[in-house]
Amino acid sequence: MNKYQKEYIGETLEYEDNGKTKTGKIIDETKNTFKIKKNNKTITILKNKKKFRIGNEEINGEKITKKPQDRIKIKR
């Protein structure tokens, strides 16, 4: 299984926002977004045009803009 086929819910996500690195725990995923929990707040982040660090893997958001259940099934 490659890094684009994994289940991300429950993982820690890092991303850049206005030059600052932000971190949160993924609590939900849709085709185009991640919902993360950060300081008892839920934040929705668009996957498109962002790079993420999930666990110790760097993920290109454009490559995972699919429904999670469809993305996991893809053979690469």
Buried (B, 14 or more C-beta within 10 A) or exposed (E): EEBBEBEBEEBBBBBEEEEEEBEBEBEBBEEBBBBBEEEEEEBEBEBEEBEBBBEEEEBBBEEBBBEBEEBBEEEE
